[in-house]
Amino acid sequence: MRYLLLLILVVFSCSSKKDVLLIQNSDELGSYEIVFKDILVNKDDILKIDIKTQLPELDVAFNRINTINPSTIEIYQINGYQVNSEGNITIPVIGSLKVIGLTTTQVSKKIQGLLVEDGQLVNPIVDVKIVNSYFTILGEVNKPGRYNFLKNNINIFQAIGIGGGLTINGKRKNIKLLRSSEGKLKVSEIDITSSDLFLSENFQIIPGDIIIIEPNNARVKNAGLIGNSGTLLSLLSFILSSIIVISNS
């Protein structure tokens, strides 16, 4: 009878470590060369462009906002340069500039070259960032939602962390990743229990990515068949009570 009680407790309360732990092939771990792709500028992107010179008083004429005082990402977006439907931005000193399909580094060098060629500045420093990049994470995370980011090298684990981390009921081996590219939507599966992920193109998060954490089987059964944890406890209590009564008979 004691073993039966133990079996019931194990069945109803325990989860396999394989359903919970991340990067489980610890015996195969080593050094990995992580390569992050440069993010390309797309239509409707908003660019924050900072132009600095050796004479700080000249910076004001080339920048929309004060680059000294801290600003929020919302202010950067309001004062940024939005890429129009033709893939261009308009900079007051330079005029219309084609930026679609370029990396932020390439845009920076392009602006720098034009400023020098036109005799506007000597050796300017140009920094370009996309300030409306975002990803969406849904499902079995503690804080699902849409999140902005500025970094070019954010990865799937950081994205999950921003979303508050996985719940105990979230699947680890087949996380869905929805990614748009050249007008097509690609759906991939990510396994965050394997170090093979480090070498996958899906390790890096690209602006617009949608991450979906599906519920595991235990969560589905609990929601669909049993109902909730309170019902589960009541059922377990009933089973235990019945066993005790039978044992004392």
Contacts in CASP RR format, 6 or more apart in sequence:
PFRMAT RR
TARGET T0000
AUTHOR 0000-0000-0000
METHOD contacts of the structure
MODEL  1
MRYLLLLILVVFSCSSKKDVLLIQNSDELGSYEIVFKDILVNKDDILKID
IKTQLPELDVAFNRINTINPSTIEIYQINGYQVNSEGNITIPVIGSLKVI
GLTTTQVSKKIQGLLVEDGQLVNPIVDVKIVNSYFTILGEVNKPGRYNFL
KNNINIFQAIGIGGGLTINGKRKNIKLLRSSEGKLKVSEIDITSSDLFLS
ENFQIIPGDIIIIEPNNARVKNAGLIGNSGTLLSLLSFILSSIIVISNS
1 243 0 8 1.000
1 247 0 8 1.000
4 243 0 8 1.000
5 240 0 8 1.000
5 243 0 8 1.000
8 236 0 8 1.000
8 239 0 8 1.000
8 240 0 8 1.000
9 236 0 8 1.000
12 232 0 8 1.000
12 236 0 8 1.000
15 168 0 8 1.000
15 218 0 8 1.000
17 24 0 8 1.000
18 24 0 8 1.000
18 193 0 8 1.000
19 172 0 8 1.000
19 216 0 8 1.000
19 218 0 8 1.000
20 168 0 8 1.000
20 172 0 8 1.000
21 172 0 8 1.000
21 193 0 8 1.000
22 157 0 8 1.000
22 172 0 8 1.000
22 192 0 8 1.000
22 193 0 8 1.000
23 29 0 8 1.000
23 192 0 8 1.000
23 193 0 8 1.000
23 194 0 8 1.000
23 195 0 8 1.000
24 193 0 8 1.000
24 194 0 8 1.000
25 193 0 8 1.000
25 194 0 8 1.000
25 195 0 8 1.000
28 195 0 8 1.000
29 195 0 8 1.000
30 195 0 8 1.000
32 195 0 8 1.000
32 198 0 8 1.000
32 199 0 8 1.000
34 155 0 8 1.000
34 198 0 8 1.000
34 203 0 8 1.000
36 152 0 8 1.000
36 153 0 8 1.000
36 204 0 8 1.000
37 201 0 8 1.000
37 204 0 8 1.000
37 206 0 8 1.000
38 103 0 8 1.000
38 104 0 8 1.000
38 105 0 8 1.000
38 152 0 8 1.000
39 103 0 8 1.000
39 104 0 8 1.000
39 130 0 8 1.000
39 133 0 8 1.000
39 152 0 8 1.000
39 206 0 8 1.000
39 207 0 8 1.000
40 101 0 8 1.000
40 102 0 8 1.000
40 103 0 8 1.000
41 47 0 8 1.000
41 83 0 8 1.000
41 99 0 8 1.000
41 100 0 8 1.000
41 101 0 8 1.000
41 102 0 8 1.000
41 103 0 8 1.000
41 104 0 8 1.000
41 107 0 8 1.000
41 130 0 8 1.000
42 83 0 8 1.000
42 100 0 8 1.000
42 101 0 8 1.000
42 207 0 8 1.000
43 83 0 8 1.000
43 84 0 8 1.000
43 85 0 8 1.000
43 87 0 8 1.000
43 100 0 8 1.000
44 82 0 8 1.000
44 83 0 8 1.000
44 132 0 8 1.000
45 82 0 8 1.000
45 83 0 8 1.000
45 130 0 8 1.000
45 132 0 8 1.000
45 133 0 8 1.000
45 207 0 8 1.000
46 76 0 8 1.000
46 77 0 8 1.000
46 80 0 8 1.000
46 81 0 8 1.000
46 82 0 8 1.000
46 83 0 8 1.000
46 130 0 8 1.000
46 131 0 8 1.000
46 132 0 8 1.000
47 80 0 8 1.000
47 81 0 8 1.000
47 82 0 8 1.000
47 83 0 8 1.000
47 89 0 8 1.000
47 99 0 8 1.000
47 104 0 8 1.000
47 107 0 8 1.000
47 128 0 8 1.000
47 129 0 8 1.000
47 130 0 8 1.000
47 131 0 8 1.000
48 76 0 8 1.000
48 79 0 8 1.000
48 80 0 8 1.000
48 81 0 8 1.000
48 128 0 8 1.000
48 129 0 8 1.000
48 130 0 8 1.000
48 131 0 8 1.000
49 63 0 8 1.000
49 80 0 8 1.000
49 81 0 8 1.000
49 91 0 8 1.000
49 111 0 8 1.000
49 126 0 8 1.000
49 127 0 8 1.000
49 128 0 8 1.000
50 63 0 8 1.000
50 67 0 8 1.000
50 126 0 8 1.000
50 127 0 8 1.000
50 128 0 8 1.000
51 59 0 8 1.000
51 62 0 8 1.000
51 63 0 8 1.000
51 111 0 8 1.000
51 115 0 8 1.000
51 121 0 8 1.000
51 124 0 8 1.000
51 125 0 8 1.000
51 126 0 8 1.000
52 59 0 8 1.000
52 67 0 8 1.000
52 124 0 8 1.000
52 125 0 8 1.000
52 126 0 8 1.000
52 127 0 8 1.000
53 59 0 8 1.000
53 62 0 8 1.000
53 121 0 8 1.000
53 122 0 8 1.000
53 123 0 8 1.000
53 124 0 8 1.000
53 125 0 8 1.000
54 122 0 8 1.000
54 123 0 8 1.000
58 121 0 8 1.000
59 67 0 8 1.000
61 93 0 8 1.000
62 93 0 8 1.000
62 121 0 8 1.000
62 124 0 8 1.000
64 79 0 8 1.000
64 80 0 8 1.000
65 71 0 8 1.000
65 75 0 8 1.000
65 76 0 8 1.000
65 79 0 8 1.000
73 131 0 8 1.000
73 148 0 8 1.000
73 150 0 8 1.000
76 129 0 8 1.000
76 131 0 8 1.000
77 131 0 8 1.000
77 132 0 8 1.000
80 131 0 8 1.000
81 89 0 8 1.000
81 90 0 8 1.000
81 91 0 8 1.000
82 89 0 8 1.000
83 89 0 8 1.000
83 99 0 8 1.000
83 100 0 8 1.000
86 100 0 8 1.000
87 98 0 8 1.000
87 99 0 8 1.000
87 100 0 8 1.000
88 96 0 8 1.000
88 97 0 8 1.000
88 98 0 8 1.000
88 99 0 8 1.000
88 100 0 8 1.000
89 96 0 8 1.000
89 97 0 8 1.000
89 99 0 8 1.000
90 96 0 8 1.000
90 97 0 8 1.000
91 97 0 8 1.000
91 111 0 8 1.000
93 115 0 8 1.000
93 120 0 8 1.000
94 111 0 8 1.000
94 114 0 8 1.000
94 115 0 8 1.000
94 118 0 8 1.000
97 110 0 8 1.000
97 111 0 8 1.000
97 114 0 8 1.000
99 107 0 8 1.000
99 110 0 8 1.000
102 110 0 8 1.000
104 128 0 8 1.000
104 129 0 8 1.000
104 130 0 8 1.000
104 152 0 8 1.000
105 128 0 8 1.000
107 128 0 8 1.000
108 126 0 8 1.000
108 127 0 8 1.000
108 128 0 8 1.000
109 126 0 8 1.000
111 126 0 8 1.000
111 128 0 8 1.000
112 124 0 8 1.000
112 125 0 8 1.000
112 126 0 8 1.000
115 121 0 8 1.000
115 124 0 8 1.000
115 126 0 8 1.000
116 122 0 8 1.000
116 123 0 8 1.000
116 124 0 8 1.000
129 150 0 8 1.000
130 150 0 8 1.000
130 207 0 8 1.000
131 148 0 8 1.000
131 150 0 8 1.000
132 148 0 8 1.000
133 148 0 8 1.000
133 149 0 8 1.000
133 150 0 8 1.000
133 207 0 8 1.000
133 208 0 8 1.000
134 146 0 8 1.000
134 147 0 8 1.000
134 148 0 8 1.000
134 149 0 8 1.000
134 207 0 8 1.000
134 208 0 8 1.000
135 146 0 8 1.000
135 147 0 8 1.000
135 149 0 8 1.000
135 154 0 8 1.000
135 159 0 8 1.000
135 205 0 8 1.000
135 207 0 8 1.000
135 208 0 8 1.000
135 209 0 8 1.000
135 210 0 8 1.000
135 211 0 8 1.000
136 145 0 8 1.000
136 146 0 8 1.000
136 147 0 8 1.000
136 208 0 8 1.000
136 209 0 8 1.000
136 210 0 8 1.000
136 211 0 8 1.000
137 144 0 8 1.000
137 145 0 8 1.000
137 147 0 8 1.000
137 159 0 8 1.000
137 160 0 8 1.000
137 162 0 8 1.000
137 163 0 8 1.000
137 210 0 8 1.000
137 211 0 8 1.000
137 212 0 8 1.000
137 213 0 8 1.000
138 144 0 8 1.000
138 145 0 8 1.000
138 210 0 8 1.000
138 211 0 8 1.000
138 212 0 8 1.000
138 213 0 8 1.000
139 170 0 8 1.000
139 212 0 8 1.000
139 213 0 8 1.000
139 214 0 8 1.000
139 215 0 8 1.000
140 166 0 8 1.000
140 167 0 8 1.000
140 169 0 8 1.000
140 170 0 8 1.000
140 171 0 8 1.000
140 213 0 8 1.000
140 214 0 8 1.000
140 215 0 8 1.000
140 216 0 8 1.000
140 219 0 8 1.000
141 160 0 8 1.000
141 163 0 8 1.000
141 164 0 8 1.000
141 165 0 8 1.000
141 166 0 8 1.000
141 167 0 8 1.000
141 213 0 8 1.000
142 163 0 8 1.000
142 164 0 8 1.000
142 165 0 8 1.000
142 166 0 8 1.000
142 167 0 8 1.000
143 162 0 8 1.000
143 163 0 8 1.000
143 164 0 8 1.000
143 165 0 8 1.000
144 163 0 8 1.000
145 163 0 8 1.000
147 159 0 8 1.000
147 162 0 8 1.000
147 163 0 8 1.000
149 162 0 8 1.000
149 205 0 8 1.000
153 204 0 8 1.000
154 204 0 8 1.000
154 205 0 8 1.000
155 203 0 8 1.000
155 204 0 8 1.000
155 205 0 8 1.000
156 175 0 8 1.000
156 177 0 8 1.000
156 190 0 8 1.000
156 192 0 8 1.000
156 197 0 8 1.000
156 202 0 8 1.000
156 203 0 8 1.000
156 204 0 8 1.000
156 205 0 8 1.000
156 211 0 8 1.000
157 192 0 8 1.000
158 205 0 8 1.000
159 205 0 8 1.000
159 209 0 8 1.000
159 211 0 8 1.000
160 166 0 8 1.000
160 192 0 8 1.000
160 211 0 8 1.000
160 213 0 8 1.000
166 172 0 8 1.000
166 213 0 8 1.000
167 213 0 8 1.000
169 215 0 8 1.000
169 216 0 8 1.000
169 218 0 8 1.000
169 219 0 8 1.000
170 213 0 8 1.000
170 214 0 8 1.000
170 215 0 8 1.000
170 216 0 8 1.000
170 219 0 8 1.000
171 213 0 8 1.000
171 214 0 8 1.000
171 215 0 8 1.000
171 216 0 8 1.000
172 191 0 8 1.000
172 192 0 8 1.000
172 193 0 8 1.000
173 191 0 8 1.000
173 192 0 8 1.000
173 193 0 8 1.000
174 189 0 8 1.000
174 190 0 8 1.000
174 191 0 8 1.000
174 214 0 8 1.000
175 189 0 8 1.000
175 190 0 8 1.000
175 191 0 8 1.000
175 192 0 8 1.000
175 211 0 8 1.000
175 212 0 8 1.000
175 213 0 8 1.000
175 214 0 8 1.000
176 187 0 8 1.000
176 188 0 8 1.000
176 189 0 8 1.000
176 190 0 8 1.000
176 211 0 8 1.000
176 212 0 8 1.000
176 214 0 8 1.000
177 187 0 8 1.000
177 188 0 8 1.000
177 189 0 8 1.000
177 190 0 8 1.000
177 202 0 8 1.000
177 209 0 8 1.000
177 210 0 8 1.000
177 211 0 8 1.000
177 212 0 8 1.000
178 185 0 8 1.000
178 186 0 8 1.000
178 187 0 8 1.000
178 209 0 8 1.000
178 210 0 8 1.000
178 211 0 8 1.000
178 212 0 8 1.000
179 185 0 8 1.000
179 186 0 8 1.000
179 188 0 8 1.000
179 202 0 8 1.000
179 206 0 8 1.000
179 208 0 8 1.000
179 209 0 8 1.000
179 210 0 8 1.000
180 186 0 8 1.000
180 208 0 8 1.000
188 202 0 8 1.000
190 197 0 8 1.000
190 200 0 8 1.000
190 202 0 8 1.000
191 197 0 8 1.000
197 203 0 8 1.000
205 211 0 8 1.000
215 223 0 8 1.000
222 228 0 8 1.000
222 229 0 8 1.000
222 232 0 8 1.000
226 232 0 8 1.000
226 235 0 8 1.000
END
